[in-house]
Amino acid sequence: MLALAATMAGTTLGAVAAPRGFTVGDLVAMERVGSPAVSPDGSRVAYTVRTTDMGKNRGHTEVYVVDLRAANPTPQRLTSDAASSTDPEWSPNGDAVYFLSSRSGSGQVWRVPAAGGDAVRVTDLPLDVDAFRVAPAGDRMLLSMAVFRDCADLACTKARLDAKEKDKASGKIYDRLFVRHWDTWSDGRNNVLYAAPLDASGRVNGTPVSLSGSLDGDVPSKPFGDREEFRFSPDGKTVVFSVRIAGKTEAWSTNFDLYAVPAAGGTPRNLTADNHAWDTKGVFSPDGRTLAYLAMSRPGFEADRYHIVLLDLASGKKRNVAESWDRSPGGLQWTADGKTLVADAEDVGQHRLFAIEVASGKVSPLTDKGSIGGFDVRGNTVAYTQTNLASGAQLFGMQLGTNKAAQLTRVNEAQLADVRWGEYEQFSFKGANGDTVYGHVMKPWNYEPGKSYPIAFLVHGGPQGSFGNGWSYRWNPQVYAGAGYATVFIDFHGSTGYGQKFTDAISGDWGGKPLEDLKKGLAAAVAKYAWLDRSHACALGASYGGYMMNWIEGNWPDGFKCIVNHDGVFDTRGMAYSTEEQWFTDWENGGPYFTVPEKHERFNPVLHVNKWKTPMLVVQGDLDFRIPTAQGLSTFTALQRRGIESKLLVFPDENHWVLKPANSLLWHHTVIGWLDQHLKQ
């Protein structure tokens, strides 16, 4: 009997008498709790909640505050407008919260009293503000904006964009990569970091000064960088930021460096020129003498382990902390006494918070089961969001020293009170090379002892990723459990959270050890859990998981009744010459295609099409520049030419992910319909 693995504040989710399963409609309608910001005195937490507006087919976000000093902390909404409010940050004395909003018609920074009241706009700039930070003394603000770097001021960029809108010619001319990235064609702008003075009312009063404009790169980095890539020093006089110098090599380089620059303006100084791999997320110690940051050691590898480095800013000396801890942190923050770093990292199917003693390197877990999202530390207060396989993000607070977490939000509980969650369990088995490999199984919501259930076999992407004990709004096992399916998902060789050697094992071996793990993992699950019906199973995956669907077609052709392939690689040669982030295919195959074609071809699905026979649903986002549309169309063409039952679902307005609510509904209904057709009829 599987243990129900989701409890919150002592209350078990999903009473046995719950009358229904979780649906895709539930998933799309859920409120989503965003990253927290703790007030300077540690007494309050600001955070965001995103709701779904199905009528407008989009999400809407507002800022909330919860007072930790209250006997029964109750969240209060702080903002309210037709336009979203995001990225909350406290004023230095805690009397107000700054946030981003487009309520004035463009993306600007606003300020609202922490006790509630009317928000006022504090920036009135000709361009959208993409990210910001407030100086510790409240006298300055960092602003990131996309500009043409050869423009002398912000007005020049605005004028050039306006002129382009009126130009009837639509052609774009390039002389270097990236010509496009993720889902956007380059228009020649860079994200540049500026500093601007604030007056006594907290408003920008003066001309922003460029801090990073002399460097050919983006701050924060595109397309997913955020304000964690730049910070003030405690005295507000210095700014540190991370940037990858672009030039001609940007598309195949992972060499990010940390730069320091006077907050009032000046020449940036490279702090990490000795490392040609990724350096990022610098955080000053409370006394300002030490910079902690994350550093990879292998250039060109985006999934290398992040090491924690301490830089003595006076002497320039560096040392690694907790070097024997074989995990890769996602973020860092200091405690108030400067003796401890708080970090998050994946860990054997969980994503946990850890406390790391700076002097000794001792690592202690602060959380147990589940997956940490955003977190913030002020004084001894830690606030964080956490999910698990039966709960979307909830906000928690913790006092360091006691390490006892209190749940601060209960979003979606009322709406989902009648849902019976699929019970789940982690298991392990001997995989490739005899290594211990982990996976999860989940029962359908309507499980009855003695019965068996068809299997949705989910394969994660990345490939350096994990399907662990966390919540997803795209690939969520509970949706399949709610539709009456058992689910199995394996963290095969290459997955993260099991040590860097395990993560490294997939590079150059995409169709080798991972496929062996998937075969052995499914067999082990079926042997252990009698309620899994192996004769009725479909495999599903996206990105690398989609690649694996194509690889399974030709190398495990009798494994499944059907396959679902979302944005999967069909031809490794075409992928090598069309994907935007060239460093990825270079590293995974031991070099560019033109130098080592045989390595790219070793696990090329296109070479095995003559063995394909399993019905497949192909899904493709036409704005996916990571695995471009030709890959999905080629897959569907091969299936059709082979006479194999197949279906193609294309989203003209989606990228590598399906994000719009209506599209998410269509995606899930199409996918589950495909499973029903092949497993339940």
C-alpha positions as CSV (number, residue, x, y, z in Angstrom):
1,M,0.0,0.0,0.0
2,L,1.5,3.3,-1.0
3,A,1.8,6.0,1.6
4,L,0.0,9.3,0.8
5,A,3.0,11.5,0.5
6,A,1.6,15.0,0.8
7,T,0.8,16.7,4.1
8,M,0.6,20.3,4.8
9,A,0.7,21.8,8.3
10,G,-0.5,18.5,9.7
11,T,-3.4,18.2,7.4
12,T,-3.4,15.3,4.9
13,L,-4.4,16.3,1.4
14,G,-7.0,14.2,-0.3
15,A,-9.4,12.5,2.2
16,V,-10.2,8.9,1.2
17,A,-13.8,9.8,0.6
18,A,-13.0,12.5,-1.9
19,P,-15.4,12.0,-4.9
20,R,-13.3,12.9,-7.9
21,G,-9.9,13.0,-9.6
22,F,-7.8,16.0,-10.5
23,T,-8.5,17.4,-14.0
24,V,-6.8,19.6,-16.5
25,G,-9.4,22.2,-15.8
26,D,-8.4,22.2,-12.2
27,L,-4.7,22.5,-13.2
28,V,-5.3,25.5,-15.5
29,A,-7.5,27.3,-12.9
30,M,-5.2,27.0,-10.0
31,E,-3.8,30.1,-8.3
32,R,0.0,30.1,-8.3
33,V,2.1,31.5,-5.5
34,G,5.3,33.3,-6.6
35,S,8.7,34.0,-5.0
36,P,8.8,35.7,-1.6
37,A,10.5,38.9,-0.4
38,V,11.1,39.2,3.3
39,S,10.9,42.7,4.9
40,P,14.2,44.2,6.2
41,D,13.2,43.4,9.8
42,G,12.1,39.8,9.0
43,S,8.6,40.4,10.2
44,R,6.6,40.3,6.9
45,V,6.7,38.6,3.6
46,A,5.6,40.0,0.2
47,Y,4.8,37.5,-2.5
48,T,2.7,37.2,-5.7
49,V,-0.3,35.2,-6.6
50,R,-1.1,34.5,-10.2
51,T,-4.7,33.7,-11.2
52,T,-6.0,32.6,-14.6
53,D,-8.3,34.7,-16.7
54,M,-9.8,32.2,-19.2
55,G,-11.8,35.0,-20.9
56,K,-8.6,36.9,-21.8
57,N,-6.6,33.6,-22.1
58,R,-3.8,34.8,-19.8
59,G,-2.6,35.0,-16.3
60,H,-3.0,37.9,-13.9
61,T,-0.7,38.6,-11.0
62,E,-1.1,40.7,-7.8
63,V,1.1,41.3,-4.8
64,Y,0.2,40.0,-1.3
65,V,1.7,40.6,2.2
66,V,1.5,38.4,5.3
67,D,2.6,39.5,8.7
68,L,4.6,36.9,10.6
69,R,4.0,38.6,13.9
70,A,0.3,38.0,13.9
71,A,-1.1,35.1,16.0
72,N,-2.8,33.8,12.9
73,P,-0.9,35.2,9.9
74,T,-3.5,36.1,7.2
75,P,-2.4,37.2,3.7
76,Q,-3.6,40.6,2.6
77,R,-3.7,41.7,-1.0
78,L,-1.5,44.8,-1.5
79,T,-2.2,45.6,-5.2
80,S,-5.3,45.6,-7.4
81,D,-5.3,46.6,-11.0
82,A,-6.3,45.4,-14.4
83,A,-2.6,45.1,-15.2
84,S,-0.5,42.6,-13.4
85,S,1.9,43.6,-10.5
86,T,5.0,41.5,-10.2
87,D,8.5,41.3,-8.6
88,P,7.9,42.8,-5.2
89,E,10.8,44.4,-3.3
90,W,10.7,46.1,0.1
91,S,11.9,49.6,0.7
92,P,14.9,49.7,3.1
93,N,12.9,50.8,6.1
94,G,10.0,48.4,5.4
95,D,7.3,51.1,4.9
96,A,6.6,50.3,1.3
97,V,6.8,47.7,-1.4
98,Y,8.1,48.4,-4.9
99,F,6.8,46.3,-7.9
100,L,6.7,46.2,-11.7
101,S,3.5,46.9,-13.5
102,S,2.3,48.1,-17.0
103,R,-0.8,49.8,-15.6
104,S,0.4,53.1,-17.0
105,G,0.8,51.6,-20.5
106,S,4.4,50.6,-20.3
107,G,6.4,48.5,-17.8
108,Q,7.4,50.8,-14.9
109,V,8.3,50.6,-11.3
110,W,5.6,51.4,-8.8
111,R,5.5,51.9,-5.0
112,V,2.7,51.1,-2.6
113,P,2.6,51.6,1.2
114,A,3.1,48.4,3.1
115,A,0.0,49.1,5.2
116,G,-2.1,49.4,2.1
117,G,-3.2,52.4,0.0
118,D,-2.7,53.8,-3.5
119,A,0.3,52.9,-5.6
120,V,2.4,55.6,-7.2
121,R,4.6,55.3,-10.2
122,V,8.3,55.9,-9.3
123,T,9.7,55.6,-12.9
124,D,8.5,57.4,-16.0
125,L,11.0,56.2,-18.6
126,P,10.5,56.0,-22.4
127,L,11.3,52.2,-22.3
128,D,9.9,49.3,-20.3
129,V,11.8,48.4,-17.1
130,D,12.4,44.6,-17.1
131,A,14.0,44.2,-13.7
132,F,15.0,46.5,-10.8
133,R,16.6,46.6,-7.3
134,V,16.5,49.3,-4.6
135,A,19.7,50.3,-2.8
136,P,20.1,49.5,0.9
137,A,19.9,53.2,1.8
138,G,17.0,53.8,-0.5
139,D,18.9,56.5,-2.4
140,R,19.3,54.6,-5.7
141,M,17.7,52.1,-8.0
142,L,19.1,49.6,-10.4
143,L,17.1,49.3,-13.6
144,S,17.5,46.8,-16.5
145,M,16.2,47.9,-19.9
146,A,16.6,46.7,-23.5
147,V,18.4,49.3,-25.5
148,F,20.4,49.8,-28.7
149,R,23.9,50.1,-27.2
150,D,25.0,52.6,-29.8
151,C,22.3,55.0,-28.7
152,A,23.4,57.9,-26.5
153,D,20.2,57.8,-24.4
154,L,16.9,56.0,-23.8
155,A,15.0,58.4,-26.0
156,C,17.2,57.3,-29.0
157,T,16.1,53.6,-28.5
158,K,12.5,54.6,-28.2
159,A,12.7,56.7,-31.4
160,R,14.4,53.9,-33.3
161,L,11.7,51.4,-32.2
162,D,8.9,53.8,-33.2
163,A,10.5,54.3,-36.6
164,K,10.8,50.6,-37.2
165,E,7.1,50.2,-36.5
166,K,6.3,52.6,-39.3
167,D,8.8,51.0,-41.8
168,K,7.0,48.9,-44.4
169,A,10.1,46.8,-44.9
170,S,10.1,43.8,-42.6
171,G,13.6,42.3,-43.3
172,K,16.2,41.9,-40.6
173,I,19.9,41.7,-41.3
174,Y,22.4,39.9,-39.1
175,D,26.1,39.3,-39.1
176,R,26.4,37.1,-36.0
177,L,24.4,34.6,-33.9
178,F,22.1,34.8,-31.9
179,V,19.7,35.7,-34.7
180,R,17.0,34.3,-32.6
181,H,16.8,32.9,-29.0
182,W,14.2,30.8,-27.4
183,D,11.1,32.3,-29.1
184,T,12.2,35.7,-30.2
185,W,14.2,37.1,-33.2
186,S,16.9,39.5,-32.2
187,D,16.1,43.2,-32.9
188,G,19.6,44.4,-32.0
189,R,19.0,45.4,-28.5
190,N,20.8,44.3,-25.3
191,N,19.6,44.3,-21.7
192,V,21.7,47.0,-20.1
193,L,21.9,47.7,-16.4
194,Y,21.4,51.4,-15.2
195,A,21.5,53.1,-11.9
196,A,19.2,56.1,-11.1
197,P,19.0,58.3,-8.0
198,L,15.8,58.2,-5.8
199,D,14.4,61.2,-4.1
200,A,13.0,61.3,-0.6
201,S,9.6,59.9,-1.8
202,G,11.3,56.9,-3.4
203,R,10.9,58.1,-7.0
204,V,13.5,58.2,-9.7
205,N,14.7,61.8,-9.9
206,G,17.5,62.1,-12.5
207,T,18.9,60.5,-15.6
208,P,19.8,56.8,-15.4
209,V,23.5,56.1,-15.7
210,S,24.6,53.0,-17.6
211,L,26.6,50.5,-15.6
212,S,27.0,47.6,-18.1
213,G,26.6,49.4,-21.4
214,S,30.3,49.3,-22.1
215,L,30.1,45.5,-22.2
216,D,28.6,43.6,-25.2
217,G,26.2,41.4,-23.3
218,D,22.8,41.2,-21.5
219,V,22.1,42.1,-17.8
220,P,20.2,40.1,-16.8
221,S,20.9,37.4,-19.4
222,K,18.4,36.4,-22.0
223,P,15.9,34.8,-22.1
224,F,15.5,33.6,-18.5
225,G,17.9,35.8,-16.4
226,D,16.4,37.8,-13.6
227,R,17.5,40.3,-10.9
228,E,19.3,37.5,-9.0
229,E,22.1,38.3,-11.5
230,F,22.7,41.8,-10.1
231,R,23.0,43.2,-6.6
232,F,24.1,46.2,-4.5
233,S,26.8,45.9,-1.8
234,P,25.5,46.5,1.7
235,D,26.8,50.1,1.7
236,G,25.1,50.7,-1.7
237,K,28.4,52.0,-3.3
238,T,29.1,49.0,-5.5
239,V,27.1,46.8,-7.8
240,V,28.0,43.3,-8.9
241,F,26.4,41.7,-12.0
242,S,26.8,38.7,-14.2
243,V,27.2,38.9,-17.9
244,R,28.4,36.8,-20.9
245,I,30.3,38.8,-23.4
246,A,28.6,38.3,-26.7
247,G,30.7,39.0,-29.7
248,K,30.8,36.3,-32.4
249,T,30.9,33.4,-30.0
250,E,27.9,34.0,-27.8
251,A,25.8,31.1,-29.2
252,W,28.4,28.5,-28.3
253,S,29.9,30.1,-25.1
254,T,28.8,29.6,-21.5
255,N,31.5,32.0,-20.2
256,F,29.6,34.3,-17.8
257,D,31.7,36.5,-15.6
258,L,31.0,38.6,-12.5
259,Y,31.8,42.3,-12.8
260,A,31.9,45.0,-10.1
261,V,31.2,48.6,-10.9
262,P,30.6,51.8,-8.7
263,A,26.9,52.3,-8.3
264,A,27.3,55.9,-9.3
265,G,28.9,54.8,-12.6
266,G,32.3,53.8,-13.8
267,T,34.2,51.1,-15.6
268,P,33.2,47.5,-14.7
269,R,35.9,45.3,-13.3
270,N,36.0,41.6,-14.1
271,L,36.2,39.6,-10.9
272,T,36.3,36.1,-12.5
273,A,38.4,36.4,-15.6
274,D,40.4,33.4,-14.5
275,N,37.4,31.1,-15.0
276,H,36.2,30.5,-18.6
277,A,33.0,28.7,-17.5
278,W,29.8,30.1,-15.8
279,D,30.1,32.5,-12.9
280,T,26.9,34.0,-11.6
281,K,24.6,35.1,-8.7
282,G,27.1,37.1,-6.6
283,V,25.8,37.9,-3.1
284,F,27.7,40.2,-0.7
285,S,28.3,39.2,2.9
286,P,26.5,41.4,5.5
287,D,29.8,43.2,6.2
288,G,30.5,43.7,2.5
289,R,33.9,42.1,2.6
290,T,33.1,38.8,0.9
291,L,31.3,37.9,-2.3
292,A,29.7,34.5,-2.5
293,Y,28.8,33.2,-5.9
294,L,28.2,30.2,-8.0
295,A,30.8,28.9,-10.5
296,M,31.0,26.0,-13.0
297,S,34.4,24.7,-14.0
298,R,33.8,23.3,-17.5
299,P,33.4,25.8,-20.4
300,G,30.6,25.0,-22.8
301,F,28.6,22.8,-20.3
302,E,25.3,24.3,-19.1
303,A,24.6,21.5,-16.7
304,D,27.9,21.4,-14.9
305,R,27.9,21.4,-11.1
306,Y,27.8,24.9,-9.5
307,H,30.5,25.3,-6.9
308,I,30.1,27.8,-4.1
309,V,33.0,30.3,-4.2
310,L,33.9,32.9,-1.6
311,L,35.9,35.9,-2.9
312,D,37.7,38.2,-0.5
313,L,37.1,41.5,-2.1
314,A,40.2,43.2,-0.5
315,S,42.8,40.5,-1.3
316,G,41.2,38.9,-4.3
317,K,41.7,35.4,-2.8
318,K,39.1,32.8,-3.5
319,R,38.1,29.5,-1.9
320,N,35.4,26.9,-2.4
321,V,32.9,26.1,0.3
322,A,31.5,22.6,0.9
323,E,33.5,21.3,-2.0
324,S,32.8,17.6,-1.0
325,W,29.0,18.3,-1.2
326,D,28.1,16.8,-4.6
327,R,25.1,18.9,-5.3
328,S,24.6,21.9,-7.6
329,P,23.0,24.9,-5.8
330,G,20.5,27.1,-7.6
331,G,20.8,30.2,-5.4
332,L,22.6,31.6,-2.4
333,Q,21.8,34.0,0.5
334,W,23.7,35.0,3.6
335,T,22.3,34.9,7.2
336,A,22.6,38.1,9.2
337,D,25.7,37.0,11.1
338,G,27.6,36.2,8.0
339,K,28.4,32.7,9.2
340,T,26.0,30.7,7.1
341,L,24.8,30.5,3.5
342,V,21.3,29.3,2.7
343,A,21.1,27.5,-0.7
344,D,18.6,25.4,-2.6
345,A,19.6,22.2,-4.5
346,E,18.1,19.1,-6.0
347,D,18.7,16.0,-3.9
348,V,17.6,12.5,-4.8
349,G,14.2,13.3,-6.2
350,Q,13.6,16.3,-3.9
351,H,14.6,20.0,-4.1
352,R,15.6,21.1,-0.7
353,L,16.9,24.1,1.3
354,F,20.3,23.7,3.0
355,A,22.3,25.7,5.5
356,I,26.0,25.7,4.8
357,E,28.5,26.8,7.5
358,V,31.0,29.2,5.8
359,A,33.9,28.3,8.1
360,S,33.6,24.5,8.1
361,G,31.6,23.8,4.9
362,K,29.2,21.7,7.0
363,V,25.9,21.2,5.1
364,S,22.6,20.7,6.9
365,P,19.2,20.3,5.3
366,L,16.5,22.8,6.3
367,T,13.6,21.1,4.5
368,D,12.7,17.5,3.8
369,K,10.3,16.2,1.2
370,G,9.1,18.3,-1.7
371,S,10.6,20.9,-4.0
372,I,11.7,24.5,-3.1
373,G,10.9,27.3,-5.6
374,G,11.9,30.8,-4.7
375,F,13.3,31.7,-1.2
376,D,14.5,34.8,0.6
377,V,16.5,35.3,3.9
378,R,16.4,38.4,6.1
379,G,17.8,38.2,9.6
380,N,16.9,34.8,10.9
381,T,13.7,34.6,8.8
382,V,13.6,32.3,5.8
383,A,10.6,32.4,3.5
384,Y,10.2,30.0,0.6
385,T,7.7,28.4,-1.7
386,Q,7.4,24.6,-1.8
387,T,5.5,22.1,-3.9
388,N,5.2,18.3,-4.0
389,L,3.5,15.8,-6.3
390,A,0.1,16.6,-4.7
391,S,0.3,20.3,-4.2
392,G,1.1,23.4,-6.1
393,A,3.3,26.1,-4.5
394,Q,2.5,27.2,-1.0
395,L,4.4,29.9,1.0
396,F,6.2,28.8,4.2
397,G,8.2,30.7,6.8
398,M,11.0,29.5,9.1
399,Q,13.1,30.9,11.9
400,L,16.7,29.7,11.6
401,G,17.8,27.9,14.7
402,T,14.4,26.3,15.3
403,N,14.1,25.2,11.6
404,K,10.4,24.7,12.1
405,A,8.3,25.7,9.1
406,A,4.9,27.3,9.3
407,Q,2.6,27.3,6.3
408,L,1.5,30.8,5.4
409,T,-0.8,30.2,2.4
410,R,-3.5,27.7,1.6
411,V,-4.3,28.7,-2.0
412,N,-6.5,26.2,-4.0
413,E,-7.4,24.1,-0.9
414,A,-11.1,25.1,-1.0
415,Q,-11.3,24.7,-4.8
416,L,-9.7,21.2,-4.6
417,A,-11.3,20.0,-1.4
418,D,-13.2,17.2,-3.2
419,V,-10.2,15.9,-5.1
420,R,-8.7,12.6,-4.3
421,W,-5.0,12.8,-5.1
422,G,-3.1,10.0,-6.8
423,E,-0.9,8.4,-4.1
424,Y,2.7,8.2,-5.0
425,E,6.0,6.6,-3.9
426,Q,9.6,6.8,-4.8
427,F,11.4,3.5,-5.6
428,S,14.9,2.4,-6.7
429,F,16.4,-0.3,-8.9
430,K,19.7,-1.3,-10.5
431,G,20.0,0.5,-13.7
432,A,22.8,0.8,-16.3
433,N,26.3,-0.1,-15.0
434,G,24.6,-1.6,-11.9
435,D,24.1,1.9,-10.6
436,T,21.2,2.7,-8.2
437,V,18.5,4.6,-10.1
438,Y,15.4,6.2,-8.7
439,G,11.9,6.7,-10.0
440,H,8.4,7.4,-8.8
441,V,5.1,5.7,-9.3
442,M,1.6,7.2,-8.8
443,K,-1.7,5.5,-8.4
444,P,-4.8,6.6,-10.3
445,W,-7.2,8.6,-8.1
446,N,-9.8,5.8,-8.2
447,Y,-7.4,3.0,-7.2
448,E,-8.9,-0.1,-5.8
449,P,-6.9,-3.0,-4.4
450,G,-6.8,-6.0,-6.7
451,K,-7.3,-4.0,-9.9
452,S,-4.7,-3.1,-12.5
453,Y,-4.4,0.2,-14.4
454,P,-3.0,1.4,-17.7
455,I,0.3,3.2,-17.5
456,A,1.4,6.7,-18.6
457,F,5.2,6.4,-18.7
458,L,6.6,9.9,-18.5
459,V,10.1,10.8,-19.6
460,H,11.6,14.1,-18.5
461,G,13.5,16.6,-20.7
462,G,16.7,18.5,-20.1
463,P,18.2,16.0,-20.6
464,Q,19.9,17.1,-17.3
465,G,16.6,17.4,-15.4
466,S,14.4,15.5,-13.0
467,F,10.9,14.2,-12.6
468,G,10.9,14.3,-8.8
469,N,8.7,15.3,-5.9
470,G,7.5,18.6,-7.3
471,W,4.6,20.2,-9.1
472,S,4.4,21.2,-12.8
473,Y,1.8,23.1,-14.8
474,R,2.9,21.3,-18.0
475,W,3.8,17.7,-17.2
476,N,1.9,16.8,-14.1
477,P,1.3,13.2,-13.2
478,Q,-1.8,14.1,-11.2
479,V,-3.6,15.0,-14.4
480,Y,-3.0,11.4,-15.6
481,A,-3.9,10.0,-12.2
482,G,-7.1,12.0,-12.4
483,A,-7.9,10.5,-15.8
484,G,-7.6,7.0,-14.4
485,Y,-4.0,6.2,-15.3
486,A,-1.1,4.9,-13.2
487,T,2.1,6.9,-13.9
488,V,5.7,5.9,-13.8
489,F,8.6,8.3,-14.2
490,I,12.3,7.5,-14.0
491,D,15.3,9.7,-13.1
492,F,17.6,8.0,-15.6
493,H,21.4,8.5,-16.0
494,G,21.8,12.2,-16.7
495,S,19.3,13.4,-14.2
496,T,20.1,16.1,-11.7
497,G,20.2,15.7,-7.9
498,Y,22.2,12.5,-7.7
499,G,25.7,13.8,-8.0
500,Q,27.6,15.3,-10.9
501,K,29.0,12.0,-12.1
502,F,25.5,10.7,-12.6
503,T,24.5,13.9,-14.4
504,D,27.5,13.7,-16.7
505,A,26.7,10.1,-17.7
506,I,24.2,11.1,-20.5
507,S,26.5,13.4,-22.5
508,G,27.6,11.5,-25.6
509,D,25.2,8.6,-24.7
510,W,21.7,9.9,-25.3
511,G,20.3,6.6,-26.5
512,G,22.5,4.3,-24.4
513,K,22.3,4.3,-20.6
514,P,19.1,6.4,-20.4
515,L,17.2,3.9,-22.5
516,E,18.5,1.0,-20.5
517,D,17.4,2.8,-17.3
518,L,13.9,3.4,-18.7
519,K,13.6,-0.3,-19.7
520,K,14.8,-1.5,-16.4
521,G,12.9,1.1,-14.4
522,L,9.6,0.2,-16.0
523,A,10.3,-3.5,-15.5
524,A,11.2,-2.9,-11.8
525,A,8.1,-0.9,-11.2
526,V,5.8,-3.5,-12.8
527,A,7.5,-6.3,-10.7
528,K,7.0,-4.3,-7.5
529,Y,3.6,-2.8,-8.0
530,A,1.0,-5.4,-9.1
531,W,-1.5,-2.7,-10.0
532,L,0.5,-1.6,-13.0
533,D,-0.8,-3.1,-16.3
534,R,2.3,-3.5,-18.4
535,S,0.3,-4.7,-21.4
536,H,-1.4,-1.3,-21.6
537,A,1.2,1.5,-21.5
538,C,2.0,4.6,-23.5
539,A,5.2,6.6,-23.3
540,L,5.2,10.4,-23.3
541,G,8.0,13.0,-23.3
542,A,9.0,16.5,-24.4
543,S,12.3,18.1,-25.5
544,Y,14.9,15.4,-24.7
545,G,11.9,13.3,-23.6
546,G,10.6,13.9,-27.1
547,Y,13.9,12.8,-28.5
548,M,13.6,9.7,-26.5
549,M,10.1,9.0,-27.9
550,N,11.7,9.0,-31.4
551,W,14.5,6.8,-30.2
552,I,12.1,4.4,-28.5
553,E,10.2,4.2,-31.9
554,G,13.2,2.6,-33.5
555,N,15.0,1.0,-30.5
556,W,12.1,-0.2,-28.3
557,P,9.5,-0.7,-31.0
558,D,7.4,-3.2,-29.1
559,G,7.5,-1.3,-25.8
560,F,4.3,0.7,-25.9
561,K,0.8,0.8,-27.4
562,C,1.3,4.5,-28.2
563,I,3.7,7.4,-27.9
564,V,3.3,11.2,-27.3
565,N,6.2,13.3,-28.6
566,H,6.3,17.0,-27.8
567,D,9.1,19.2,-29.4
568,G,11.4,16.2,-29.8
569,V,14.6,15.9,-31.7
570,F,14.2,13.8,-34.9
571,D,17.5,14.4,-36.7
572,T,20.6,15.3,-34.7
573,R,22.3,16.8,-37.7
574,G,19.4,19.2,-38.4
575,M,19.3,20.0,-34.7
576,A,23.0,20.8,-34.6
577,Y,22.7,23.4,-37.3
578,S,19.4,25.0,-36.4
579,T,19.1,25.1,-32.6
580,E,20.0,28.6,-31.2
581,E,22.1,27.6,-28.1
582,Q,25.0,25.9,-30.0
583,W,26.9,25.1,-26.8
584,F,24.3,22.5,-25.9
585,T,24.6,20.3,-29.0
586,D,28.4,20.8,-29.1
587,W,28.8,19.6,-25.5
588,E,26.4,16.7,-25.7
589,N,28.1,15.3,-28.8
590,G,31.7,16.1,-28.1
591,G,32.0,19.0,-30.5
592,P,30.3,20.8,-33.4
593,Y,28.8,18.5,-36.1
594,F,31.4,19.6,-38.7
595,T,34.3,18.3,-36.5
596,V,32.7,15.1,-35.1
597,P,29.8,14.1,-37.3
598,E,30.0,10.4,-36.3
599,K,29.3,11.3,-32.6
600,H,26.2,13.3,-33.6
601,E,25.0,10.4,-35.7
602,R,25.6,7.7,-33.1
603,F,22.2,8.1,-31.5
604,N,20.3,9.8,-34.4
605,P,16.6,8.7,-34.5
606,V,16.4,9.4,-38.2
607,L,18.6,6.4,-38.9
608,H,16.0,4.0,-37.4
609,V,12.8,5.2,-39.1
610,N,12.6,1.9,-41.0
611,K,11.8,0.1,-37.7
612,W,9.1,2.5,-36.5
613,K,5.6,1.1,-36.0
614,T,4.1,2.5,-32.8
615,P,1.2,5.0,-33.1
616,M,2.5,8.5,-32.2
617,L,1.0,11.9,-31.4
618,V,3.4,14.7,-32.4
619,V,3.1,18.1,-30.8
620,Q,5.1,21.2,-31.9
621,G,5.2,24.8,-30.9
622,D,6.0,26.9,-34.0
623,L,7.8,29.5,-31.9
624,D,10.2,26.8,-30.5
625,F,13.7,27.9,-31.6
626,R,15.3,25.4,-29.2
627,I,14.0,22.4,-31.2
628,P,12.7,24.0,-34.3
629,T,9.5,23.2,-36.1
630,A,11.2,21.2,-38.9
631,Q,12.0,18.5,-36.3
632,G,8.3,17.9,-35.5
633,L,7.2,18.1,-39.1
634,S,9.9,15.6,-40.1
635,T,8.7,13.2,-37.4
636,F,5.1,13.5,-38.6
637,T,6.2,13.1,-42.2
638,A,8.2,9.9,-41.4
639,L,5.2,8.4,-39.6
640,Q,2.8,9.3,-42.4
641,R,5.1,7.9,-45.1
642,R,5.5,4.7,-43.1
643,G,1.8,4.3,-42.8
644,I,1.8,4.5,-39.0
645,E,-1.2,5.8,-37.2
646,S,-0.3,9.4,-36.2
647,K,-1.6,12.8,-35.4
648,L,0.0,16.3,-35.4
649,L,-0.9,19.1,-33.0
650,V,0.8,22.4,-33.9
651,F,0.6,25.6,-31.8
652,P,1.5,28.7,-33.9
653,D,1.8,30.9,-30.9
654,E,3.7,28.7,-28.4
655,N,7.4,28.1,-27.9
656,H,9.2,25.1,-26.3
657,W,6.4,25.2,-23.7
658,V,2.6,25.5,-23.9
659,L,1.8,28.5,-21.8
660,K,-1.6,29.9,-22.8
661,P,-4.5,28.6,-20.7
662,A,-6.7,27.6,-23.7
663,N,-3.8,25.9,-25.4
664,S,-3.0,24.0,-22.2
665,L,-6.5,22.7,-22.1
666,L,-6.3,21.6,-25.8
667,W,-2.9,20.0,-25.3
668,H,-4.0,17.9,-22.3
669,H,-7.4,16.9,-23.8
670,T,-5.6,15.9,-27.0
671,V,-2.9,13.9,-25.2
672,I,-5.3,12.1,-22.8
673,G,-7.6,11.4,-25.7
674,W,-4.7,9.8,-27.5
675,L,-4.0,7.6,-24.4
676,D,-7.7,6.7,-24.0
677,Q,-7.9,5.7,-27.7
678,H,-5.0,3.3,-27.4
679,L,-5.3,2.1,-23.8
680,K,-9.0,2.1,-22.9
681,Q,-10.8,1.0,-26.1
